[in-house]
Amino acid sequence: MRLNLGCGLNRKQGWHNVDKSAACGPDQVVDLEQFPWPWQSGVAEEVLLNHVLEHLGASAEVYIGVMKELWRVCRDGALVTIVVPHPRHDDFMTDPTHVRAITFDGLVLFSRKANEYWQREGNANTQLAVYHGIDFELVSTETTLDEPWAGDLAAGRIDQTAVDEATLRYNNVVKQQRFVLKAVK
């Protein structure tokens, strides 16, 4: 099964399109903040959350519940694609329904490999994979730059180091991020 969670009006052919709102015409109406989700464990071979995860889990308890259910419904090796606005972009900050910033470092908290490394090193990182018995490996991450940054980088007026420094200092440099996780069971 391929799950398009929080599909809104962006239904995908060949996917099981899911949304909280029946007005979107999903294949199935599901509130992703209510647990358990209505699918059996290990049924999903692929999951898409396209501009969805930042809307879920205003409380840590609910957010962690979403991640636990996501892991539960995935089969071993299932790929989970998460696309979100960058937390320092106006697209994230101006939407009152955005309740959680999704970042690389935040997603790594759900990696058992990273958690075990932190244990060995004596780091204080929160070990959510170990605490909750789930495991997602971060396979890839990509960023989409906003203008003028994208054009300046493409034209060679700035380099990647300048972009990286600007991303740490300024808003509206990175428009969105795309993360791909792999469920490890």
N, C-alpha and C positions, 0 to 999 in steps of 0.2 A: 504494500500500500504506500502511496505517495501522498502525504498530507500537506495541503496548502492552508496553514493555520492563520486565521484572521484575514481571510482572502479579500474582504470588502467587495468591491466591484471588479476585482482583478482575478476572476476565475481562470484556472488553467486546465486546458484539455488534458485528459489522462491522469488527473490528480483528483483526490477527494477534497473538495473545497469546503472549508469550515469557517463560519463566522458567528459572532454573538447576535448579529442582527439578521432577522429573517428578511428584511427589506433588501438585503444584498443578493438574495436568491442563492444562498449556498446549498451544497448538497446536504449539509447537516448543520443545524443550529446548535452551537456549544459555547458556553461561557467558560473560557480557558482559565478563569480564576476560581472555578468550582472544581473540587476534587472528589473522587477520582474522575479522570476523563473517561469517556464511554468506549474506549478501545482496549482490546486485549494487550497484554504485555508482549513486546517484541514483534508487533505487526508492521511497523513502519520501516521501509527501506530507505526512505528519503523524506525530509521535512523542510518546508519553506516557511519562514516567518519574515515576510517582506514589510518592513515598517509596521511591526506589530509588537515586538518585545518591549519597546520603550513605553508602551501603553499598559503593560501588565505589572502587577506587583508593587503597588505603592508602599506596602509594608514588606519588610524582609521576609516574614513568614510566608506571605503569598508568593513572592518572587521565587523563593527557594522551592515552594510547592510546585510552581510552574516548571522549574528546572528538573525536579524529581519526576514529575509526570512525563516530561519530554523524554528523559532518559528511559523511563519504564516502557513507553510505547515503542521505542526504537529497538530494532534488532541489532545484534553485534555488527559493527561496521557501518551502520546507517549514517548517512551524511545529513547534517542539519545546517542549512544556509540561513543566516541571520543578516538582514540588511536594516540598518538604523541610521537616523541622522546623527551627525557628530554632536556630542554634548555641548560643544562651544560654538555651535552654529545657530543662527536665528531660527532656522527651521525647527530645531529642538526646543529652544528657549521660549518661543512665542506660542506654542500650542499647549493650552491648559490641560489637554488629555495626556501629555507626556509626563509620566510619573517616575521614570527611572532612566538614568544615563547608563547605556550599555557600552562597555569599553573592553579593550583587549585584556587589561589587567584583571578586570572583574570576571571575565569568562574563564581565565586561567585558574581562578579559585576552584573551579569544578573539575580540574585535571588531577587525577590521582598521582600521576608521575610527578607533576609540579609539587603537590602536597608532600609526597615522600621526600623529595629533594629538600624542601623547606624544613622538614623534620630533621633530616640528617645535618643540615647546616645550622639548626637552632634558630631559624627565622620566625618572626612573629606573624607571618601571613595567615589569614583565616583559611583553614583547611576544609572547605566546604565539601569536596569530594569524599574525604575520609569521614567527616561528621555525618554525612547523609547517604553514604553507600552508593554513590553514583560516580561516573567517570566519563568525561568528554575530553578528547584530545583536540586541541586547536590545530587544524590542518592548514588553513591559510587565512590571511587577512589582506584586504585591499582597501584603499581609500580613494575617494573621488574628490578632487580638489575643486573649489569654487573659483570663479573668476575674480580678480585677474591672475590668481596664482597658477591655475592650470595653463593659461596662455603664456604666461611668463616662463614657466618651466619648459613648455614645449618649444618656445622660441630661443631657449638658452640664455635668457636674461637673468635667470636665477638657477641655482642647482638644488639637488635634493637636500643638501645640508641646510640651505637657507629655508627651504620649505619646512623641514623638521623643526628648526628653531622658531619659525613663525607660528607653527602649529602649537607650540608650547606657550607662546606669548600672546597670541591674538585670537579673537573670534573670527568666524567666517572664512577660515582658510580651508578646512576640510568640510565638504558638504555632507558626505555620508560615508559610512563604513560598511564593508561586507566581510563577514566572518563565516568560515566553514568549520564546523565541529564534526568529529566522528565519535559515535557512541562506542565505548569500549566495555564489553561485558565478559 
